[in-house]
Amino acid sequence: MLKLKIVPGLFKAAIAGMLCAAAPAIAADYPDRPIRLIVGFPPGGGADFVARQVAQRLGDALKTSVVVDNKAGANGTIAAAEVARAAPDGYTLLLGVTASQSISPALSPKLPYDPLRDFTPITQVGYTPLVLVVNPKLPARNLDEFLQYAKSRRTPVPYGSAGIGNITHMAAELFVQSSGVSNFQHVPYKGSSQVVTDLIGGRVEAYFDTLPSSLPLIQSGQLHALAVTGPARSDTARDIPTVQEAGVSGFQTTTWFGVLAPPKLDPALADRLYEALKRGMQAPDARQALVTRGVEPVLDTPAQFSAELQEDLQRWREVARKANIKLE
Protein backbone atom coordinates (compact mmCIF):
# COMPACT_ATOMS: atom_id res chain seq x y z
CA MET A 1 0.00 0.00 0.00
CA LEU A 2 1.28 3.43 -0.93
CA LYS A 3 1.61 5.69 2.09
CA LEU A 4 1.44 9.45 1.77
CA LYS A 5 3.38 11.69 4.07
CA ILE A 6 1.38 14.82 4.87
CA VAL A 7 3.41 17.86 5.83
CA PRO A 8 1.24 20.00 8.18
CA GLY A 9 2.35 23.34 6.75
CA LEU A 10 1.78 22.25 3.17
CA PHE A 11 -1.61 20.77 4.07
CA LYS A 12 -2.75 24.04 5.67
CA ALA A 13 -1.51 26.02 2.68
CA ALA A 14 -3.36 23.72 0.30
CA ILE A 15 -6.61 24.07 2.25
CA ALA A 16 -6.24 27.85 2.36
CA GLY A 17 -5.59 27.91 -1.35
CA MET A 18 -8.72 25.88 -2.07
CA LEU A 19 -10.83 28.17 0.13
CA CYS A 20 -9.49 31.28 -1.62
CA ALA A 21 -10.16 29.72 -4.98
CA ALA A 22 -13.69 28.85 -3.90
CA ALA A 23 -14.57 32.38 -2.70
CA PRO A 24 -14.96 33.96 -6.18
CA ALA A 25 -17.10 31.00 -7.26
CA ILE A 26 -19.47 31.64 -4.36
CA ALA A 27 -19.85 35.27 -5.41
CA ALA A 28 -20.21 34.35 -9.07
CA ASP A 29 -23.37 32.33 -8.34
CA TYR A 30 -25.01 35.35 -6.70
CA PRO A 31 -27.83 36.35 -7.06
CA ASP A 32 -30.16 33.60 -8.22
CA ARG A 33 -33.33 34.96 -6.57
CA PRO A 34 -34.79 38.33 -5.50
CA ILE A 35 -33.04 40.40 -2.82
CA ARG A 36 -35.00 42.00 0.02
CA LEU A 37 -34.02 45.52 1.15
CA ILE A 38 -35.56 46.28 4.53
CA VAL A 39 -36.16 49.90 5.49
CA GLY A 40 -37.31 50.88 8.97
CA PHE A 41 -39.68 53.68 7.97
CA PRO A 42 -43.05 53.90 6.19
CA PRO A 43 -43.49 54.54 2.47
CA GLY A 44 -43.25 58.11 1.26
CA GLY A 45 -40.51 59.46 3.53
CA GLY A 46 -36.88 60.27 2.88
CA ALA A 47 -35.53 56.84 3.90
CA ASP A 48 -38.11 55.08 1.73
CA PHE A 49 -37.19 57.28 -1.23
CA VAL A 50 -33.50 56.42 -0.87
CA ALA A 51 -34.33 52.73 -0.42
CA ARG A 52 -36.29 52.66 -3.66
CA GLN A 53 -33.47 54.36 -5.55
CA VAL A 54 -31.05 51.80 -4.14
CA ALA A 55 -33.37 48.90 -4.98
CA GLN A 56 -33.81 50.01 -8.58
CA ARG A 57 -30.11 50.65 -9.24
CA LEU A 58 -28.84 47.58 -7.39
CA GLY A 59 -31.37 45.38 -9.17
CA ASP A 60 -30.34 46.76 -12.56
CA ALA A 61 -26.65 46.23 -11.82
CA LEU A 62 -27.11 42.66 -10.57
CA LYS A 63 -29.82 41.81 -13.12
CA THR A 64 -32.30 40.73 -10.46
CA SER A 65 -35.24 42.21 -8.58
CA VAL A 66 -34.66 44.02 -5.29
CA VAL A 67 -37.83 44.34 -3.22
CA VAL A 68 -38.22 47.15 -0.67
CA ASP A 69 -39.78 45.85 2.56
CA ASN A 70 -41.00 48.60 4.91
CA LYS A 71 -40.76 47.49 8.56
CA ALA A 72 -41.52 50.80 10.25
CA GLY A 73 -41.25 51.49 13.95
CA ALA A 74 -38.96 52.42 16.85
CA ASN A 75 -36.72 54.77 14.81
CA GLY A 76 -35.72 52.00 12.43
CA THR A 77 -34.56 49.58 15.12
CA ILE A 78 -37.23 46.95 14.32
CA ALA A 79 -35.89 46.65 10.77
CA ALA A 80 -32.29 46.66 11.97
CA ALA A 81 -32.95 43.88 14.46
CA GLU A 82 -34.49 41.70 11.74
CA VAL A 83 -31.48 42.11 9.45
CA ALA A 84 -29.06 41.45 12.32
CA ARG A 85 -30.72 38.02 12.77
CA ALA A 86 -30.94 37.17 9.05
CA ALA A 87 -28.80 34.65 7.22
CA PRO A 88 -25.58 36.16 5.81
CA ASP A 89 -26.33 35.08 2.25
CA GLY A 90 -26.70 38.48 0.54
CA TYR A 91 -30.45 38.15 0.06
CA THR A 92 -31.43 40.32 3.04
CA LEU A 93 -30.09 43.87 3.27
CA LEU A 94 -30.82 46.89 5.43
CA LEU A 95 -31.10 50.54 4.52
CA GLY A 96 -29.47 51.70 7.73
CA VAL A 97 -29.84 55.25 8.99
CA THR A 98 -28.32 57.41 11.71
CA ALA A 99 -31.25 56.71 14.04
CA SER A 100 -31.01 52.91 13.97
CA GLN A 101 -27.24 52.49 13.73
CA SER A 102 -25.86 55.37 15.82
CA ILE A 103 -28.28 57.37 17.94
CA SER A 104 -30.59 54.65 19.26
CA PRO A 105 -27.64 52.40 20.19
CA ALA A 106 -26.02 55.36 21.95
CA LEU A 107 -29.16 56.03 23.99
CA SER A 108 -30.67 52.57 24.48
CA PRO A 109 -28.48 49.89 26.09
CA LYS A 110 -31.18 47.23 25.68
CA LEU A 111 -31.40 47.08 21.87
CA PRO A 112 -31.49 43.50 20.52
CA TYR A 113 -28.43 44.09 18.32
CA ASP A 114 -24.96 45.54 18.42
CA PRO A 115 -24.65 48.27 15.74
CA LEU A 116 -21.07 47.29 14.86
CA ARG A 117 -20.76 43.56 15.55
CA ASP A 118 -24.12 42.50 14.09
CA PHE A 119 -23.82 44.03 10.59
CA THR A 120 -21.58 43.94 7.55
CA PRO A 121 -21.17 47.48 6.16
CA ILE A 122 -21.46 47.75 2.37
CA THR A 123 -21.53 51.50 1.64
CA GLN A 124 -22.93 54.81 2.76
CA VAL A 125 -25.24 55.88 -0.05
CA GLY A 126 -25.53 59.51 0.97
CA TYR A 127 -26.45 61.96 3.68
CA THR A 128 -28.83 64.82 4.29
CA PRO A 129 -27.56 67.81 6.25
CA LEU A 130 -29.65 69.51 8.87
CA VAL A 131 -30.14 73.25 8.90
CA LEU A 132 -30.41 75.56 11.90
CA VAL A 133 -33.51 77.65 11.26
CA VAL A 134 -34.95 80.47 13.36
CA ASN A 135 -37.98 82.71 13.32
CA PRO A 136 -37.27 85.62 10.91
CA LYS A 137 -38.22 88.12 13.63
CA LEU A 138 -35.33 86.95 15.81
CA PRO A 139 -32.61 89.64 16.07
CA ALA A 140 -29.97 87.36 14.55
CA ARG A 141 -29.09 87.20 10.86
CA ASN A 142 -26.10 84.87 11.21
CA LEU A 143 -24.78 82.23 13.59
CA ASP A 144 -22.52 84.56 15.56
CA GLU A 145 -25.39 86.97 16.20
CA PHE A 146 -27.56 84.03 17.27
CA LEU A 147 -25.00 82.92 19.85
CA GLN A 148 -24.60 86.48 21.12
CA TYR A 149 -28.38 86.74 21.38
CA ALA A 150 -28.48 83.51 23.42
CA LYS A 151 -25.75 84.75 25.75
CA SER A 152 -27.52 88.06 26.35
CA ARG A 153 -30.92 86.62 27.24
CA ARG A 154 -32.02 86.41 30.86
CA THR A 155 -34.01 83.27 30.09
CA PRO A 156 -32.91 80.31 27.95
CA VAL A 157 -33.66 80.30 24.22
CA PRO A 158 -36.40 77.69 23.60
CA TYR A 159 -35.54 75.33 20.74
CA GLY A 160 -37.78 72.61 19.37
CA SER A 161 -37.11 69.02 18.39
CA ALA A 162 -39.14 66.20 16.88
CA GLY A 163 -38.75 64.20 20.09
CA ILE A 164 -36.26 63.23 22.77
CA GLY A 165 -33.39 61.33 21.15
CA ASN A 166 -34.41 62.35 17.65
CA ILE A 167 -31.61 63.60 15.37
CA THR A 168 -33.12 67.10 15.62
CA HIS A 169 -32.65 66.93 19.40
CA MET A 170 -29.20 65.33 19.34
CA ALA A 171 -27.88 67.82 16.78
CA ALA A 172 -28.94 70.66 19.05
CA GLU A 173 -27.23 69.04 22.04
CA LEU A 174 -24.05 68.63 19.99
CA PHE A 175 -24.30 72.28 18.96
CA VAL A 176 -24.61 73.40 22.60
CA GLN A 177 -21.59 71.32 23.57
CA SER A 178 -19.52 72.48 20.57
CA SER A 179 -20.37 76.19 20.86
CA GLY A 180 -19.92 76.40 24.62
CA VAL A 181 -23.16 78.38 24.89
CA SER A 182 -25.61 76.63 27.20
CA ASN A 183 -28.44 79.15 27.52
CA PHE A 184 -30.93 76.98 25.62
CA GLN A 185 -34.06 75.09 26.66
CA HIS A 186 -35.19 71.93 24.88
CA VAL A 187 -38.88 71.74 23.94
CA PRO A 188 -39.64 68.24 22.57
CA TYR A 189 -42.58 67.61 20.22
CA LYS A 190 -44.11 64.46 18.78
CA GLY A 191 -42.94 65.01 15.23
CA SER A 192 -41.56 67.75 13.03
CA SER A 193 -44.66 69.47 11.66
CA GLN A 194 -45.77 70.93 15.00
CA VAL A 195 -42.26 72.20 15.71
CA VAL A 196 -42.26 74.13 12.45
CA THR A 197 -45.73 75.53 13.14
CA ASP A 198 -44.64 76.78 16.55
CA LEU A 199 -41.34 78.09 15.18
CA ILE A 200 -43.17 80.20 12.61
CA GLY A 201 -45.59 81.30 15.34
CA GLY A 202 -42.75 82.29 17.68
CA ARG A 203 -43.45 79.80 20.47
CA VAL A 204 -39.99 78.28 19.98
CA GLU A 205 -37.10 80.21 18.45
CA ALA A 206 -34.79 77.66 16.81
CA TYR A 207 -34.84 74.21 15.27
CA PHE A 208 -32.36 71.84 13.60
CA ASP A 209 -34.55 70.57 10.76
CA THR A 210 -33.60 68.43 7.78
CA LEU A 211 -32.70 70.73 4.90
CA PRO A 212 -35.21 69.32 2.37
CA SER A 213 -38.07 69.87 4.84
CA SER A 214 -37.21 73.47 5.67
CA LEU A 215 -35.92 74.66 2.32
CA PRO A 216 -39.33 75.72 0.87
CA LEU A 217 -40.05 77.70 4.06
CA ILE A 218 -36.60 79.30 3.91
CA GLN A 219 -37.12 80.27 0.29
CA SER A 220 -40.55 81.75 1.07
CA GLY A 221 -39.16 83.80 3.97
CA GLN A 222 -41.19 82.02 6.67
CA LEU A 223 -37.99 80.73 8.26
CA HIS A 224 -34.46 82.11 8.30
CA ALA A 225 -31.49 79.75 7.86
CA LEU A 226 -28.33 80.34 9.86
CA ALA A 227 -26.17 77.36 8.89
CA VAL A 228 -26.18 73.78 7.61
CA THR A 229 -24.61 70.98 9.62
CA GLY A 230 -22.81 69.00 6.91
CA PRO A 231 -19.09 68.91 6.06
CA ALA A 232 -19.67 71.22 3.08
CA ARG A 233 -22.35 73.52 1.72
CA SER A 234 -25.29 71.73 0.21
CA ASP A 235 -25.71 71.72 -3.55
CA THR A 236 -29.37 72.59 -3.02
CA ALA A 237 -28.60 75.68 -0.90
CA ARG A 238 -25.17 77.04 -1.79
CA ASP A 239 -25.79 80.37 -0.05
CA ILE A 240 -26.17 78.84 3.43
CA PRO A 241 -22.78 78.42 5.21
CA THR A 242 -21.84 75.38 7.25
CA VAL A 243 -21.81 75.64 11.04
CA GLN A 244 -18.02 75.33 10.95
CA GLU A 245 -17.72 78.11 8.37
CA ALA A 246 -19.95 80.24 10.57
CA GLY A 247 -17.56 79.90 13.49
CA VAL A 248 -18.35 76.78 15.56
CA SER A 249 -15.35 74.53 15.01
CA GLY A 250 -15.61 70.78 15.44
CA PHE A 251 -19.34 70.69 14.72
CA GLN A 252 -20.56 68.43 11.96
CA THR A 253 -23.50 66.06 11.76
CA THR A 254 -25.89 64.68 9.18
CA THR A 255 -28.60 62.09 8.88
CA TRP A 256 -27.09 59.42 6.64
CA PHE A 257 -28.34 56.43 4.66
CA GLY A 258 -26.30 53.29 4.10
CA VAL A 259 -26.61 49.69 2.98
CA LEU A 260 -25.69 46.98 5.48
CA ALA A 261 -25.91 43.20 5.44
CA PRO A 262 -26.18 40.65 8.26
CA PRO A 263 -22.99 39.80 10.18
CA LYS A 264 -20.32 37.51 8.75
CA LEU A 265 -21.28 38.07 5.12
CA ASP A 266 -18.79 36.49 2.74
CA PRO A 267 -16.29 39.24 1.79
CA ALA A 268 -16.67 38.29 -1.87
CA LEU A 269 -20.41 38.98 -1.66
CA ALA A 270 -19.83 42.23 0.20
CA ASP A 271 -17.45 43.38 -2.53
CA ARG A 272 -19.87 42.36 -5.25
CA LEU A 273 -22.68 44.31 -3.60
CA TYR A 274 -20.48 47.36 -3.20
CA GLU A 275 -19.32 47.33 -6.82
CA ALA A 276 -22.91 46.88 -8.03
CA LEU A 277 -24.16 49.75 -5.88
CA LYS A 278 -21.32 51.99 -6.96
CA ARG A 279 -21.97 51.21 -10.61
CA GLY A 280 -25.72 51.76 -10.31
CA MET A 281 -25.77 54.80 -8.02
CA GLN A 282 -23.02 56.69 -9.84
CA ALA A 283 -25.17 57.02 -12.96
CA PRO A 284 -25.88 60.72 -13.55
CA ASP A 285 -29.65 60.31 -13.29
CA ALA A 286 -29.32 58.34 -10.04
CA ARG A 287 -27.12 61.01 -8.49
CA GLN A 288 -29.47 63.75 -9.67
CA ALA A 289 -32.45 61.97 -8.14
CA LEU A 290 -30.72 62.01 -4.75
CA VAL A 291 -29.54 65.63 -5.01
CA THR A 292 -33.03 66.78 -5.99
CA ARG A 293 -34.31 65.34 -2.70
CA GLY A 294 -31.51 66.98 -0.70
CA VAL A 295 -29.36 63.85 -0.36
CA GLU A 296 -25.63 64.32 -0.98
CA PRO A 297 -24.26 61.13 -2.68
CA VAL A 298 -21.31 59.38 -1.02
CA LEU A 299 -20.71 55.71 -2.03
CA ASP A 300 -17.63 55.07 0.11
CA THR A 301 -15.91 51.69 0.41
CA PRO A 302 -16.97 49.11 3.01
CA ALA A 303 -13.81 49.85 5.02
CA GLN A 304 -14.48 53.59 4.97
CA PHE A 305 -18.12 53.07 5.90
CA SER A 306 -17.12 50.80 8.78
CA ALA A 307 -14.77 53.45 10.17
CA GLU A 308 -17.46 56.13 9.81
CA LEU A 309 -19.97 53.96 11.67
CA GLN A 310 -17.59 53.58 14.59
CA GLU A 311 -16.86 57.31 14.65
CA ASP A 312 -20.54 58.26 14.44
CA LEU A 313 -21.52 55.89 17.25
CA GLN A 314 -18.77 57.21 19.49
CA ARG A 315 -19.82 60.80 18.77
CA TRP A 316 -23.41 60.23 19.85
CA ARG A 317 -22.40 58.19 22.88
CA GLU A 318 -20.29 61.11 24.05
CA VAL A 319 -23.06 63.63 23.38
CA ALA A 320 -25.56 61.47 25.27
CA ARG A 321 -23.17 61.01 28.19
CA LYS A 322 -22.48 64.74 28.53
CA ALA A 323 -26.16 65.65 28.21
CA ASN A 324 -27.29 62.71 30.39
CA ILE A 325 -29.80 61.51 27.77
CA LYS A 326 -31.03 57.92 28.08
CA LEU A 327 -33.91 56.04 26.53
CA GLU A 328 -35.08 52.84 28.20
Wavefront OBJ file of the C-alpha trace (Angstrom):
o trace
v 0.000 0.000 0.000
v 1.279 3.428 -0.931
v 1.610 5.690 2.092
v 1.440 9.451 1.769
v 3.382 11.692 4.066
v 1.384 14.818 4.870
v 3.411 17.863 5.835
v 1.239 20.003 8.179
v 2.349 23.340 6.746
v 1.778 22.253 3.168
v -1.614 20.774 4.074
v -2.751 24.036 5.667
v -1.508 26.018 2.683
v -3.355 23.717 0.297
v -6.609 24.066 2.251
v -6.240 27.846 2.364
v -5.592 27.914 -1.352
v -8.718 25.878 -2.069
v -10.833 28.172 0.132
v -9.494 31.283 -1.620
v -10.163 29.715 -4.981
v -13.694 28.850 -3.901
v -14.574 32.375 -2.700
v -14.964 33.965 -6.177
v -17.099 31.002 -7.265
v -19.473 31.639 -4.363
v -19.854 35.271 -5.408
v -20.209 34.353 -9.068
v -23.368 32.333 -8.339
v -25.009 35.347 -6.700
v -27.825 36.346 -7.063
v -30.159 33.603 -8.215
v -33.335 34.957 -6.574
v -34.786 38.333 -5.499
v -33.045 40.398 -2.821
v -35.000 42.003 0.024
v -34.021 45.516 1.147
v -35.560 46.276 4.532
v -36.162 49.903 5.492
v -37.313 50.884 8.974
v -39.676 53.675 7.970
v -43.046 53.896 6.192
v -43.487 54.540 2.467
v -43.248 58.113 1.263
v -40.514 59.460 3.531
v -36.876 60.266 2.884
v -35.533 56.844 3.899
v -38.111 55.080 1.734
v -37.190 57.284 -1.230
v -33.497 56.417 -0.873
v -34.334 52.732 -0.418
v -36.289 52.658 -3.663
v -33.475 54.356 -5.551
v -31.048 51.798 -4.144
v -33.373 48.901 -4.981
v -33.813 50.009 -8.579
v -30.111 50.652 -9.245
v -28.843 47.577 -7.392
v -31.369 45.376 -9.175
v -30.341 46.757 -12.564
v -26.652 46.232 -11.819
v -27.114 42.657 -10.573
v -29.819 41.805 -13.118
v -32.297 40.725 -10.461
v -35.240 42.205 -8.580
v -34.663 44.022 -5.294
v -37.832 44.343 -3.219
v -38.222 47.147 -0.671
v -39.777 45.850 2.557
v -41.005 48.601 4.913
v -40.762 47.488 8.558
v -41.523 50.797 10.251
v -41.247 51.490 13.948
v -38.959 52.419 16.845
v -36.720 54.771 14.814
v -35.720 51.996 12.434
v -34.560 49.579 15.119
v -37.231 46.949 14.318
v -35.894 46.647 10.774
v -32.287 46.665 11.966
v -32.953 43.878 14.457
v -34.490 41.698 11.736
v -31.479 42.107 9.452
v -29.060 41.452 12.322
v -30.725 38.015 12.772
v -30.938 37.173 9.055
v -28.799 34.646 7.222
v -25.577 36.155 5.809
v -26.333 35.084 2.252
v -26.696 38.483 0.543
v -30.453 38.148 0.061
v -31.429 40.319 3.036
v -30.092 43.872 3.266
v -30.825 46.892 5.433
v -31.100 50.537 4.523
v -29.466 51.699 7.733
v -29.836 55.253 8.988
v -28.320 57.411 11.710
v -31.245 56.711 14.038
v -31.013 52.914 13.966
v -27.239 52.486 13.734
v -25.859 55.375 15.820
v -28.281 57.372 17.938
v -30.589 54.647 19.258
v -27.637 52.398 20.189
v -26.019 55.362 21.947
v -29.160 56.033 23.988
v -30.668 52.569 24.484
v -28.482 49.890 26.089
v -31.176 47.226 25.681
v -31.400 47.077 21.872
v -31.490 43.499 20.524
v -28.434 44.087 18.320
v -24.962 45.543 18.418
v -24.649 48.274 15.739
v -21.075 47.289 14.863
v -20.762 43.557 15.553
v -24.116 42.498 14.086
v -23.821 44.026 10.594
v -21.577 43.935 7.553
v -21.166 47.480 6.159
v -21.464 47.754 2.374
v -21.531 51.496 1.636
v -22.929 54.806 2.764
v -25.236 55.877 -0.051
v -25.529 59.512 0.970
v -26.446 61.962 3.677
v -28.825 64.822 4.294
v -27.558 67.812 6.249
v -29.653 69.507 8.873
v -30.144 73.249 8.902
v -30.413 75.557 11.902
v -33.506 77.654 11.258
v -34.950 80.467 13.356
v -37.979 82.710 13.316
v -37.267 85.620 10.909
v -38.218 88.119 13.634
v -35.332 86.953 15.810
v -32.614 89.641 16.074
v -29.965 87.358 14.546
v -29.090 87.203 10.856
v -26.102 84.870 11.206
v -24.782 82.230 13.587
v -22.519 84.558 15.556
v -25.391 86.974 16.202
v -27.563 84.029 17.272
v -25.001 82.916 19.854
v -24.596 86.479 21.118
v -28.377 86.742 21.375
v -28.483 83.514 23.422
v -25.747 84.749 25.749
v -27.518 88.057 26.354
v -30.925 86.617 27.242
v -32.021 86.410 30.863
v -34.012 83.273 30.086
v -32.913 80.309 27.947
v -33.659 80.298 24.216
v -36.396 77.688 23.597
v -35.539 75.327 20.745
v -37.777 72.614 19.371
v -37.110 69.021 18.393
v -39.137 66.201 16.879
v -38.749 64.201 20.087
v -36.257 63.230 22.769
v -33.395 61.329 21.154
v -34.409 62.355 17.649
v -31.608 63.601 15.373
v -33.123 67.100 15.621
v -32.646 66.930 19.396
v -29.196 65.334 19.345
v -27.880 67.820 16.777
v -28.945 70.662 19.051
v -27.230 69.037 22.039
v -24.048 68.630 19.989
v -24.304 72.280 18.959
v -24.614 73.397 22.596
v -21.589 71.320 23.565
v -19.521 72.476 20.570
v -20.375 76.187 20.858
v -19.919 76.395 24.622
v -23.156 78.382 24.893
v -25.614 76.627 27.198
v -28.442 79.155 27.522
v -30.931 76.984 25.618
v -34.063 75.089 26.659
v -35.188 71.928 24.876
v -38.879 71.741 23.940
v -39.635 68.238 22.570
v -42.580 67.611 20.225
v -44.115 64.462 18.776
v -42.939 65.012 15.232
v -41.557 67.753 13.027
v -44.658 69.473 11.664
v -45.774 70.934 15.003
v -42.262 72.204 15.709
v -42.257 74.132 12.455
v -45.728 75.527 13.137
v -44.637 76.781 16.554
v -41.337 78.094 15.181
v -43.172 80.195 12.608
v -45.585 81.300 15.344
v -42.754 82.287 17.676
v -43.449 79.798 20.471
v -39.989 78.281 19.977
v -37.101 80.208 18.452
v -34.790 77.661 16.810
v -34.842 74.205 15.270
v -32.363 71.844 13.597
v -34.549 70.567 10.761
v -33.598 68.430 7.780
v -32.700 70.732 4.904
v -35.212 69.322 2.370
v -38.071 69.873 4.836
v -37.215 73.472 5.674
v -35.918 74.659 2.318
v -39.331 75.716 0.874
v -40.046 77.702 4.059
v -36.600 79.295 3.909
v -37.123 80.269 0.291
v -40.552 81.754 1.069
v -39.162 83.797 3.969
v -41.195 82.020 6.668
v -37.992 80.729 8.260
v -34.463 82.113 8.305
v -31.493 79.746 7.858
v -28.330 80.343 9.858
v -26.168 77.356 8.885
v -26.176 73.778 7.608
v -24.608 70.978 9.625
v -22.807 68.998 6.911
v -19.093 68.905 6.064
v -19.674 71.223 3.078
v -22.347 73.516 1.716
v -25.295 71.729 0.212
v -25.714 71.720 -3.554
v -29.369 72.591 -3.024
v -28.602 75.682 -0.899
v -25.165 77.041 -1.788
v -25.795 80.374 -0.052
v -26.167 78.835 3.431
v -22.782 78.425 5.212
v -21.843 75.384 7.248
v -21.809 75.636 11.038
v -18.023 75.329 10.950
v -17.723 78.108 8.374
v -19.951 80.236 10.572
v -17.561 79.897 13.487
v -18.349 76.782 15.560
v -15.347 74.532 15.010
v -15.614 70.781 15.438
v -19.335 70.687 14.716
v -20.563 68.426 11.964
v -23.498 66.059 11.761
v -25.892 64.675 9.181
v -28.599 62.093 8.884
v -27.091 59.422 6.640
v -28.339 56.429 4.664
v -26.298 53.286 4.096
v -26.608 49.691 2.983
v -25.686 46.982 5.481
v -25.907 43.196 5.437
v -26.179 40.648 8.264
v -22.994 39.803 10.182
v -20.318 37.505 8.749
v -21.284 38.070 5.118
v -18.786 36.488 2.736
v -16.286 39.241 1.786
v -16.675 38.287 -1.872
v -20.414 38.976 -1.659
v -19.831 42.232 0.199
v -17.445 43.377 -2.532
v -19.874 42.361 -5.250
v -22.684 44.311 -3.603
v -20.481 47.359 -3.195
v -19.323 47.332 -6.818
v -22.908 46.880 -8.035
v -24.165 49.754 -5.879
v -21.324 51.990 -6.964
v -21.970 51.208 -10.610
v -25.716 51.760 -10.306
v -25.774 54.804 -8.025
v -23.020 56.692 -9.840
v -25.170 57.016 -12.958
v -25.883 60.725 -13.551
v -29.655 60.312 -13.290
v -29.322 58.345 -10.035
v -27.119 61.014 -8.489
v -29.473 63.747 -9.667
v -32.445 61.969 -8.139
v -30.720 62.012 -4.755
v -29.536 65.630 -5.012
v -33.027 66.779 -5.988
v -34.306 65.336 -2.696
v -31.507 66.976 -0.699
v -29.362 63.849 -0.361
v -25.628 64.321 -0.977
v -24.265 61.133 -2.676
v -21.309 59.381 -1.018
v -20.715 55.713 -2.031
v -17.632 55.070 0.108
v -15.912 51.692 0.413
v -16.974 49.106 3.006
v -13.814 49.853 5.023
v -14.480 53.592 4.968
v -18.120 53.070 5.903
v -17.119 50.796 8.784
v -14.769 53.455 10.171
v -17.459 56.125 9.815
v -19.972 53.963 11.674
v -17.588 53.582 14.594
v -16.861 57.309 14.654
v -20.541 58.255 14.442
v -21.524 55.886 17.249
v -18.765 57.209 19.490
v -19.818 60.802 18.766
v -23.407 60.226 19.855
v -22.401 58.185 22.883
v -20.286 61.106 24.046
v -23.063 63.633 23.380
v -25.563 61.469 25.271
v -23.171 61.015 28.191
v -22.476 64.744 28.534
v -26.163 65.652 28.214
v -27.285 62.712 30.386
v -29.798 61.513 27.772
v -31.027 57.921 28.084
v -33.912 56.040 26.531
v -35.076 52.841 28.196
l 1 2 3 4 5 6 7 8 9 10 11 12 13 14 15 16 17 18 19 20 21 22 23 24 25 26 27 28 29 30 31 32 33 34 35 36 37 38 39 40 41 42 43 44 45 46 47 48 49 50 51 52 53 54 55 56 57 58 59 60 61 62 63 64 65 66 67 68 69 70 71 72 73 74 75 76 77 78 79 80 81 82 83 84 85 86 87 88 89 90 91 92 93 94 95 96 97 98 99 100 101 102 103 104 105 106 107 108 109 110 111 112 113 114 115 116 117 118 119 120 121 122 123 124 125 126 127 128 129 130 131 132 133 134 135 136 137 138 139 140 141 142 143 144 145 146 147 148 149 150 151 152 153 154 155 156 157 158 159 160 161 162 163 164 165 166 167 168 169 170 171 172 173 174 175 176 177 178 179 180 181 182 183 184 185 186 187 188 189 190 191 192 193 194 195 196 197 198 199 200 201 202 203 204 205 206 207 208 209 210 211 212 213 214 215 216 217 218 219 220 221 222 223 224 225 226 227 228 229 230 231 232 233 234 235 236 237 238 239 240 241 242 243 244 245 246 247 248 249 250 251 252 253 254 255 256 257 258 259 260 261 262 263 264 265 266 267 268 269 270 271 272 273 274 275 276 277 278 279 280 281 282 283 284 285 286 287 288 289 290 291 292 293 294 295 296 297 298 299 300 301 302 303 304 305 306 307 308 309 310 311 312 313 314 315 316 317 318 319 320 321 322 323 324 325 326 327 328
